[in-house]
Amino acid sequence: MDKNPAPERAAVIAIGSNSTRMLCASLDGGLGGAVRGRVETRLFLALDAQGHIGKQALDGLVAAVAALKAQALAAGAQKVALTATSAVRDSRDLDTLGLLLKALTGLQMRVMTGQEEARYAFLGAVHPYLREGGLGVIDVGGGSTEIALGSGEEPAFAHSLQLGASRLYARQPINSPEEMERALGIIREQLDRELALPGFDAARWLLVGGTGTALAYLLAGGFELDVHEDHHFTLEQAVQALGKLSALSPAQRAALPGMTPGREHILPTGLAILTSLMDRLGIAEMLVTHRNNCDGYLYGMMGGEGFGN
């Protein structure tokens, strides 16, 4: 009999507003043997004025979830969970989508609240830095932005803003310096109304999500990035990147090294949100982390939290 059986492997598929991501790893305390997958599904921008998801987007999402489930099983997952965030919360097709995914992929979808999103982003991002004291995590998503603060494995504060790169883009695209100023004004007004953080001294701030990854590629000047490493940037660098991108056309941005197809439209709005938050919170520098709420979900599983399936 094997006295040291291999740890259980599990996977989570997370339907986001811009992309659908998968993480499969061993539930061994360090998420060993991690395998990641990602499909650009652009769900938030597929919502119509009534909050319905078009058939093409629905079909694409189901195909993406099925493909990521297959990848997870091939990577040794013994169980696969399915979660969803802001775009699905906003959709009037939530129940229909859940039934469709269950019927066609066998996965039961769990829709996260904004506060849960913030918590799981924190759980996923902070593990390498727990000895450093107070930690802050920002996740600029497509439909919402999450902020979490804490000095241990669990956040002491977790908050979600109805302000995301795709949501802002739908209201005010950024394709010129003038449009950038209008977008920044919209963000300032919303932060004035909605953002109230407790007094907190963070030793380190971590940035989760595609806005940070795209920024890291831009700052690397086209050089290949180690996706398993975290990358440092300053507020000044982020502001400069926003200014440069706002002066480019979407086609020019699409040609930049490391630009994921489709992100050329929403990276400027994502950076506008990020720089506004950094300025408002007095954050001079951050680390872009490759970890995200998928890591957090798996840490939650290790703690006995259920996600279905």
C-alpha positions as CSV (number, residue, x, y, z in Angstrom):
1,M,0.0,0.0,0.0
2,D,1.3,3.4,-0.9
3,K,2.0,5.3,2.3
4,N,2.3,8.6,0.4
5,P,-0.5,8.7,-2.2
6,A,-0.4,11.4,-4.8
7,P,-2.5,14.5,-3.7
8,E,-5.9,14.9,-5.3
9,R,-5.9,17.1,-8.5
10,A,-8.8,19.5,-9.1
11,A,-9.6,22.1,-11.6
12,V,-11.7,25.3,-11.7
13,I,-13.1,27.0,-14.8
14,A,-13.9,30.6,-14.2
15,I,-16.2,32.5,-16.7
16,G,-15.1,36.1,-16.6
17,S,-16.3,39.2,-18.4
18,N,-13.4,39.1,-20.9
19,S,-12.1,35.6,-20.9
20,T,-12.8,32.1,-19.5
21,R,-9.9,30.6,-17.6
22,M,-9.0,27.2,-16.2
23,L,-6.5,26.1,-13.6
24,C,-5.8,22.5,-12.8
25,A,-3.4,21.7,-9.9
26,S,-2.7,19.3,-7.0
27,L,-4.4,20.2,-3.7
28,D,-1.1,19.9,-1.9
29,G,-0.8,23.3,-0.2
30,G,1.2,24.8,-3.1
31,L,-1.0,24.0,-6.1
32,G,1.7,21.8,-7.6
33,G,1.8,20.8,-11.2
34,A,-0.3,23.7,-12.3
35,V,-1.8,23.7,-15.8
36,R,-3.6,26.8,-17.0
37,G,-5.8,27.4,-20.0
38,R,-7.6,30.5,-21.3
39,V,-10.2,31.3,-24.0
40,E,-11.1,34.8,-25.0
41,T,-14.9,34.8,-24.7
42,R,-15.7,38.6,-24.4
43,L,-19.0,37.9,-22.6
44,F,-19.6,41.4,-21.2
45,L,-19.4,43.1,-24.6
46,A,-21.9,40.4,-25.9
47,L,-24.6,41.6,-23.6
48,D,-27.3,43.6,-25.4
49,A,-29.1,46.7,-23.9
50,Q,-31.6,44.3,-22.2
51,G,-28.9,42.2,-20.6
52,H,-29.3,39.2,-23.0
53,I,-26.4,37.2,-24.4
54,G,-26.4,36.6,-28.1
55,K,-26.6,33.1,-29.5
56,Q,-23.1,33.3,-31.1
57,A,-21.6,34.3,-27.7
58,L,-23.5,31.6,-25.9
59,D,-22.3,28.9,-28.4
60,G,-18.8,30.2,-28.1
61,L,-18.9,30.2,-24.3
62,V,-20.3,26.6,-24.1
63,A,-17.5,25.5,-26.6
64,A,-14.9,27.2,-24.5
65,V,-16.1,25.6,-21.2
66,A,-16.1,22.2,-22.9
67,A,-12.6,22.6,-24.3
68,L,-11.2,23.8,-21.0
69,K,-12.9,20.9,-19.2
70,A,-11.3,18.5,-21.6
71,Q,-7.9,20.2,-20.9
72,A,-8.4,19.9,-17.2
73,L,-9.3,16.2,-17.4
74,A,-6.3,15.6,-19.6
75,A,-4.2,17.3,-16.9
76,G,-5.4,14.8,-14.3
77,A,-8.3,16.6,-12.7
78,Q,-10.4,14.3,-10.6
79,K,-13.0,17.0,-10.1
80,V,-13.8,20.2,-12.1
81,A,-15.7,23.2,-10.7
82,L,-17.3,26.0,-12.8
83,T,-17.7,29.5,-11.5
84,A,-18.9,32.8,-13.1
85,T,-18.5,36.5,-12.3
86,S,-19.7,39.9,-13.3
87,A,-21.0,39.4,-16.8
88,V,-23.1,36.4,-15.8
89,R,-24.4,38.2,-12.7
90,D,-25.5,41.1,-15.0
91,S,-27.1,38.8,-17.6
92,R,-30.9,38.2,-17.7
93,D,-30.0,34.8,-19.2
94,L,-28.3,33.5,-16.0
95,D,-30.7,30.6,-15.4
96,T,-30.8,29.6,-19.1
97,L,-27.0,29.7,-19.3
98,G,-26.7,27.5,-16.2
99,L,-29.0,24.9,-17.5
100,L,-27.3,25.0,-20.9
101,L,-23.9,24.5,-19.5
102,K,-25.1,21.7,-17.2
103,A,-26.7,19.9,-20.1
104,L,-23.8,20.3,-22.5
105,T,-20.8,20.1,-20.3
106,G,-22.1,18.3,-17.1
107,L,-20.8,21.2,-15.0
108,Q,-22.9,23.0,-12.4
109,M,-22.2,26.8,-12.6
110,R,-21.8,28.7,-9.3
111,V,-22.1,32.5,-9.7
112,M,-19.9,34.5,-7.4
113,T,-20.9,37.7,-5.7
114,G,-18.6,40.7,-6.1
115,Q,-17.4,40.3,-2.6
116,E,-16.6,36.6,-3.2
117,E,-14.6,37.6,-6.3
118,A,-12.6,40.0,-4.2
119,R,-11.9,37.4,-1.5
120,Y,-10.8,34.7,-4.0
121,A,-8.6,37.1,-5.8
122,F,-6.9,37.8,-2.5
123,L,-6.6,34.1,-1.6
124,G,-5.0,33.4,-4.9
125,A,-2.6,36.3,-5.0
126,V,-1.1,36.6,-1.5
127,H,0.4,33.2,-0.7
128,P,4.0,34.0,-1.6
129,Y,3.9,37.2,0.3
130,L,2.2,36.3,3.6
131,R,5.3,37.0,5.7
132,E,5.5,40.6,4.5
133,G,2.6,42.0,6.6
134,G,-0.3,44.0,5.2
135,L,-1.2,43.1,1.6
136,G,-3.5,44.8,-0.8
137,V,-5.0,43.1,-4.0
138,I,-6.6,44.8,-6.9
139,D,-8.3,42.9,-9.7
140,V,-9.4,45.0,-12.7
141,G,-11.8,42.8,-14.5
142,G,-14.1,43.4,-17.5
143,G,-17.3,44.1,-15.6
144,S,-16.1,44.9,-12.1
145,T,-13.0,45.8,-10.1
146,E,-12.2,44.1,-6.8
147,I,-10.2,45.4,-3.9
148,A,-9.2,43.3,-0.9
149,L,-6.9,44.1,2.1
150,G,-5.5,41.8,4.8
151,S,-2.5,40.7,6.7
152,G,-3.2,36.9,6.7
153,E,-4.6,34.3,4.4
154,E,-8.1,35.8,4.6
155,P,-8.9,39.4,3.7
156,A,-10.0,41.8,6.4
157,F,-11.8,43.9,3.8
158,A,-13.2,42.8,0.4
159,H,-15.1,45.1,-1.9
160,S,-16.3,45.1,-5.5
161,L,-16.9,48.1,-7.7
162,Q,-19.3,48.1,-10.7
163,L,-16.4,49.5,-12.7
164,G,-14.5,47.3,-15.2
165,A,-12.5,47.7,-18.4
166,S,-15.3,46.4,-20.7
167,R,-18.1,48.2,-18.7
168,L,-16.2,51.5,-19.0
169,Y,-15.4,50.8,-22.7
170,A,-19.2,50.4,-23.5
171,R,-19.8,53.8,-22.0
172,Q,-16.6,55.7,-23.0
173,P,-14.0,54.1,-25.3
174,I,-10.5,55.6,-25.2
175,N,-9.2,56.2,-28.7
176,S,-7.8,59.7,-28.1
177,P,-6.3,61.9,-25.3
178,E,-9.7,63.7,-25.1
179,E,-11.6,60.5,-24.7
180,M,-9.1,59.4,-22.0
181,E,-9.8,62.6,-20.0
182,R,-13.6,62.0,-20.3
183,A,-13.1,58.4,-19.1
184,L,-10.9,59.5,-16.2
185,G,-13.6,62.0,-15.2
186,I,-16.2,59.2,-15.2
187,I,-14.0,57.0,-13.0
188,R,-13.3,59.9,-10.5
189,E,-17.0,60.5,-10.1
190,Q,-17.7,56.8,-9.4
191,L,-14.8,56.5,-7.0
192,D,-16.1,59.6,-5.1
193,R,-19.5,57.9,-4.7
194,E,-18.5,54.3,-4.0
195,L,-15.0,53.9,-2.7
196,A,-14.5,54.0,1.0
197,L,-11.6,51.9,2.3
198,P,-10.6,51.5,6.0
199,G,-7.3,52.8,7.1
200,F,-4.8,50.2,6.1
201,D,-1.0,50.2,5.7
202,A,-0.2,47.7,2.9
203,A,3.5,46.5,2.7
204,R,2.8,45.3,-0.8
205,W,0.1,45.8,-3.4
206,L,-0.6,43.0,-6.0
207,L,-2.4,43.4,-9.3
208,V,-4.5,40.5,-10.6
209,G,-5.9,40.0,-14.1
210,G,-5.4,40.7,-17.8
211,T,-4.9,44.5,-17.5
212,G,-1.8,43.9,-15.4
213,T,-0.4,41.1,-17.7
214,A,-0.8,43.3,-20.8
215,L,0.8,46.2,-19.0
216,A,3.8,44.0,-18.1
217,Y,4.2,43.0,-21.7
218,L,4.2,46.6,-22.8
219,L,6.7,47.6,-20.2
220,A,9.0,44.7,-21.2
221,G,9.2,46.4,-24.7
222,G,8.3,43.3,-26.6
223,F,10.6,40.9,-24.8
224,E,9.2,37.5,-23.7
225,L,7.9,37.4,-20.2
226,D,8.2,34.6,-17.8
227,V,4.5,34.0,-17.0
228,H,5.4,32.2,-13.8
229,E,7.1,35.3,-12.4
230,D,5.6,38.5,-10.9
231,H,6.5,41.8,-12.5
232,H,7.0,45.2,-10.8
233,F,5.7,48.5,-12.2
234,T,5.2,52.0,-10.9
235,L,2.2,54.4,-11.1
236,E,4.3,56.7,-13.3
237,Q,4.9,53.8,-15.8
238,A,1.2,53.0,-15.8
239,V,0.2,56.6,-16.4
240,Q,2.8,56.9,-19.3
241,A,1.5,53.7,-20.8
242,L,-2.1,54.9,-20.7
243,G,-1.1,58.2,-22.3
244,K,0.7,56.4,-25.2
245,L,-2.1,54.0,-25.8
246,S,-4.7,56.7,-25.9
247,A,-2.9,58.3,-28.8
248,L,-2.9,55.1,-30.8
249,S,-5.7,53.7,-32.9
250,P,-7.0,50.2,-32.0
251,A,-5.2,48.8,-35.1
252,Q,-1.9,50.3,-33.9
253,R,-2.5,48.9,-30.4
254,A,-3.3,45.4,-31.8
255,A,0.1,45.3,-33.4
256,L,2.0,45.9,-30.1
257,P,4.0,42.9,-28.8
258,G,2.0,40.7,-26.3
259,M,-1.4,42.3,-27.1
260,T,-4.1,39.6,-26.8
261,P,-6.6,39.9,-29.7
262,G,-9.5,42.0,-28.5
263,R,-7.7,43.6,-25.6
264,E,-6.6,46.5,-27.8
265,H,-10.0,48.0,-27.2
266,I,-10.2,47.6,-23.4
267,L,-6.6,47.9,-22.2
268,P,-6.8,51.7,-22.2
269,T,-10.0,51.7,-20.1
270,G,-8.5,49.1,-17.8
271,L,-5.4,51.2,-17.3
272,A,-7.5,54.3,-16.7
273,I,-9.2,52.4,-13.8
274,L,-5.9,51.1,-12.5
275,T,-4.1,54.4,-12.5
276,S,-7.1,56.2,-10.9
277,L,-7.2,53.7,-8.1
278,M,-3.5,53.8,-7.5
279,D,-3.6,57.6,-7.4
280,R,-6.6,57.6,-5.1
281,L,-5.1,55.0,-2.7
282,G,-1.6,56.5,-2.7
283,I,-0.1,53.4,-4.3
284,A,3.3,54.2,-5.8
285,E,4.2,50.7,-7.1
286,M,2.6,47.3,-7.5
287,L,3.4,43.7,-8.6
288,V,1.6,42.1,-11.5
289,T,1.0,38.5,-10.3
290,H,0.2,35.6,-12.6
291,R,-2.0,34.2,-9.8
292,N,-5.7,35.0,-9.8
293,N,-9.1,34.0,-8.4
294,C,-8.7,30.5,-10.0
295,D,-5.8,29.9,-7.5
296,G,-8.1,31.3,-4.8
297,Y,-10.9,28.9,-5.6
298,L,-8.5,25.9,-5.4
299,Y,-7.1,27.1,-2.1
300,G,-10.7,27.3,-1.0
301,M,-11.2,23.7,-2.0
302,M,-8.2,22.7,0.1
303,G,-10.0,24.5,3.0
304,G,-13.1,22.4,2.5
305,E,-15.2,24.8,0.4
306,G,-17.4,23.2,-2.1
307,F,-17.9,24.4,-5.7
308,G,-20.1,21.7,-7.1
309,N,-19.2,18.8,-9.4
